[in-house]
Amino acid sequence: MITKRVISLILLALCALTAPAQERLTFQPAEWDFGTIRESDGRVSHTFTGVNRSDTPLVILDVVTTCGCTVPDFSKKPILPGEKTQVTVTYDPTGSGTGVEAAKNGTADIGLASRALKDAEKDGGLTETVIAKDGIAIVVNPANGVEDLTVEQIARIARGEIANWSEVGGGDAIKMVNNLLLGCNMAALAEALTLGVKCGLSVETMKEVISVSSGRSYAMDAKLEKFIMADQFTGGFAVDLQYKDLGLALEASRDEKVPLPMTAAAVQIYEAARAKGQGREDMSSVVKVWEDLTGAQIRGTGK
């Protein structure tokens, strides 16, 4: 099943009936995130409301969308000063049908489609002109190791029948094990910092000593100073992603009958961070969970 994340942007071409220098038609918000949409969900729509904030009537001449799968619907009647107007944008995750329909109902002069017209569509007065053939480029991370995909494998990937590179010769076990260690190390680092602060140690002191001691880890080197001590958690490796990777490890452990008690405990810390709305923040933001629980001040100690 194919999943798409679409953000629709409205671009307006306006014509003022008078005084073009004073044109001003504003939309709030000017963009809308449809989120994740599956083909089975069908069409989704959003209506943008605009206000003519100029002192002269305005006319919307055209609404430009970024692909043929998105169709706008709007009025070309003059919008008087202070009046509102609406533009409804409909996104069709099934693709080509939207472009064909747009050409058929007159909302577009040319409809973009990645398939041949059906007989019924031709009987309805539409004609097709081939301007290009679809091409598919498969881009794989160099570390993946996947080579020589067959046409059938590519087709199955496109249909959603293959969802993991391991099904076509790629290896993901080592990535899973590595990220298990990363996630557990980060959770342990957050706990250790909290205990140290509650025992009277400064974060700076712990950094200086542990960075040259046996407790040193990649999580500490990469996350402590840059994220935790700086109290900024944008970028990096998101909590949601680390949570997902630990979940994959637990799933594999059930299949292989391998108990992972430490991993299971670490998952709960990331779950708590996600519950606090930190899913898109760097994984090191799990320290906020411990700060809330204990009152310890860990973040921002490097400022």
N, C-alpha and C positions, 0 to 999 in steps of 0.2 A: 504494500500500500504506500503510495507516494505522499509525502508530507511537504507542504510548502509554508514558508513564513513570508508574509507579504505586507509591506508598508505602502499604502497608496498616497501619492502626493498629488495635490491639485495644482495645476499650472493654468492660469487664466489669461486669455488674450482679450483685452477690453477695448471698447471703442466708446469714447465719450461723445455724446451728441453735440456738446459745446464744451469749450474751455478744456482741451485735453490735458493741459498741465496740471489740472486739479483732480485727475483721476485718482480714486482711492476706494477700492472694494476689499474689505478685509474679512478673513475667515478665521474663526477661533473655535477649535484648533485648526491649523492649516494642514495637518496630516493625521492619519489614523492607522494604527497597527491592528490588523485583523488577527494577529497571533498565529497559532499553528492550525492549519486547515488541511483535512484529508479529502481526497477525492470523493469519498462516500458522504462527506458532510454536505455536498452540494454548494449552491451559490450563497454568498454572503454579501450584504450591502451595508453601506453607511451613508448617511445624509449629512453633508456639510452645510452649515448655515452662514451666509455672508451678509454684511451690512454695507450699504453705500454710504460712506462717511464723507463724500465730497459734496459740493454744492450744485451739482449738475447731474442729470440722468446718465446712467451707464448701461451698456449692453454687453452681455457675455457673447463673444463671437465663437469661442471654441474652448474646449477643455481637453488638454493633452494628457494621455495616460502613458505609462511606460511600457505596456505590452498589450497585445490583442486580447488577452484574457480578462482585461479590465475595461468595462464599458461605462461611460458617464451618461447621465440623463439630466438635462437642464433646460431652462426656458430662455428664449432669446427676446423676451419682452423687455422694454426699458425698465430699469430699476431706478425709481425716483430717489432723491436725497433722503436719507434716513430710513428708507425701506429695506426690507430683508429679502433675500432670495435663497434658493436651495439648489445644491448640486448633489445628486445621488450617484454614488459609484458602486457598481456591482462587480465583484470578483468571482469568476467561475474557475474552480480548480481543475476542471476537466479540459481546459485549454481551448482547442480550435473551435469548438462550438460557439464560443463567445464572439470571435471575430466574424464568423459566418452570420450569426444573428444580427450583429451590428450593421453589416452591409445590407442585410435583408430589410431591417426596420428603418434604415435611413439615418441612424445615429452616427454612422461612419460612411465615408465615400468608398473606402477600401477596407476590407476585412482581412486580417492576417490569420492564416490557418496552416497547420503543419500536416495536412492530409488532403486528399482529393475530395472534391465536392461529391455529395451523394446525389443520386438521380433525382430525388425529390427536391433537393436544393436547386439543381439545375432547372427543373421544371418550374420552379418558383421565380425564374428570371435571372438567377445569378450565373455569372461566367467566371471561369478560373484562369489565372495566368501564372505559370510556374516561373518564379524569379530566382529560386535557389533550392537546393536539397538540404535536408537536415543532416548535420554531422554530429557525431558523439565523440567527445574526447574524455578519456578516463585518466585522471590525474591521481597518482598514488604517492604518498610520502616515501622518500627514498629508503627510509628505515623499514618500510613495510615488507619488502621482499617479494611482493606479488609480481609475476611476469607472465607475458604471453596469455592474456585472457582470450578465450574463444568468443566468437560472436554469440553463441548460445549463453555463455556465462554473463556477457554484457546485457543481453536481453533479460535474463533472470534477475540481474541486479536492478534494471530499470523497472521491472514488474514487482519488485519488492520480495521476490522469492528467496534471494540471497541477502542476508542482513549482516553478515559478519565475514571479514576477510579470511578468517580461518577456513571458510567453506570453499575458498578458491585458492588455497595454498598459502595464505598469509598466516603468520603466527601472532597470536595475541596473548598467549599464556605468560610470556616474559613481561609484557607490559602490565598485565594484571598483577603479577607478583611484585613488580617494582612499585606500582601505585598503592598496593597494600602496605608496603613498608613506609612509603611516603606519608600516607594517611595516618597510620598508627604513630609514626614518629612525630607528626605535627600535633596530634592529640596529646601525646605524652609530653611534648615540649610545653604546651599550654598549661597542663597540670603542674609540671615542675616549676614553671615561672610563678604560678599562683602560690604554690607552697612556699617558694623562696621568699616572695614578697611578704606573705603572712608571717614568716619567721624573721623578718627584719632585714632581708637582703635587698639591695637595689638591683634593678634589672641590668644596669650597666656593669655592676660587679659580677653578676652571673654570666654575662656575655664575655667579659674579659677572661674569667677563669675557665668556664666550660669550653670556650672555643679552642683552648690548648690542652683540654683534658679528655678523658675517655668518653664522656657524655656527648661530645660533639657530634653533630649530624648535619646532613644536607638541609634538613628543615630549618635548623638553627641558622646555618650560614645564609640561606636564601630568604628567610622570612623574618628573622628577629629584628634586624636593624632597618631593613628597607620597608617593612610593612608595620610590624607591631610597635617598635619604638618610634616610628614616624607617624603612627596613628593614621595611616592611609591604606585602604584596602581595595583600591581600584586596580584593574588589571590582574596579572598573576594567574593563578589556577583556581577557578571558582569552587566554592563550597558544593554547589550542585554537582559539579563534575567529579569531585573527590567522593562525594556520597554515592554517585552512580558506580564508580570504580570499585568501591568497597562492597557495594551490593553485588556486583558481578563476581567478586571473589567469594562471597558467601554462597552465591548460587553454585559456583564451581565446587565449593567445599561439600555441598550437599550431594552433588553428583558423584564426587570422588570419595565420599564418606570420610572427610578430613575435618575434625573439629577446629574451629577458629575462634576461641573465646575472646582473645584480645581484639580481633577485628570486629567482632560483634559489639563489643563495648565501645570501640571507637566510632562505629556507625551511629550510636546514640548521641554522641557529642555533635556530630555533623547534622543529625536530625534536629537537635535542639537549636543549632544555629539557623537552620532553614526555617524553623518555626518562628524565629525572631525576625525573619525577613532578610537574612543575610545570604541567600542562595547565590546571588551574583557577585558577592564580594570574594576577595581572595580567601583561600582556605584558612589562612592564619587568623582570620577574624573570629575563629572559634574561641579565642581568648576572651571575647566579650561575654560568652556564656559563663565562664568562670568568674569574671569580674562581677557579673550580676548576682551570682550565687554567693560569693564570699566578701564582696566589697573591696577586694584588692585592686589597686591601681597599677595596671601593667602597661597599657597603651600610652603613647606620647611621651615616654620617659627619655626619648632621645632628642626631643626638641630643645 
